[in-house]
Amino acid sequence: MKKILQFALLCLGIAITLASCSGSKNLSSANSSVNVSRGKFTGTWVLNQVSYEGIVQSAVTTVFDQAPPAAFTGSTWRLTNSGNGIYTLNNGTSQTIYWSIYNGDAAGQMFQFKKIYQGDKAKNVDTGYRLLVSNNDGRNMTLKSPVNLGNGTGYVVYTFTKQ
């Protein structure tokens, strides 16, 4: 009986030691992590609203190295399942893109795209843009573009509706 009790205490000690050595797992994060399938991004989207979170509007003069944020309001984004896409601003300016979903960042799922110019191949373009996926239910989508501030991060927020 004494040996059984000693063995049980030994097993309990080992179990406690192993449990205390394992890393903690945080199942929730400060940023709500959204995980959306690629298929929910495909289709034609209209950018209805550009807003700002944690920053003033005048802090961002140009987005995507192209135009002021307000110029993107009303733009149309066509995204195919193959990753090809194009967005067109209200003034008629179009930009071919190659898009994908990035899941490797602790911040959560990101929509990323590269600008593709005539003669370019997506695999040869090494610069692009990443936007946090805040919401995408297949009909409405919200993407957030991080803007580094002195000691924090603000966001330009893009709200889309699927056509």
Beta strands, then each sheet from edge to edge (+ up, - down):
strand 1: 43-53
strand 2: 76-79
strand 3: 84-88
strand 4: 94-102
strand 5: 110-116
strand 6: 129-136
strand 7: 140-149
strand 8: 152-162
sheet 1: 1+ 2- 3+ 4- 5+ 6- 7+ 8- 1+
end
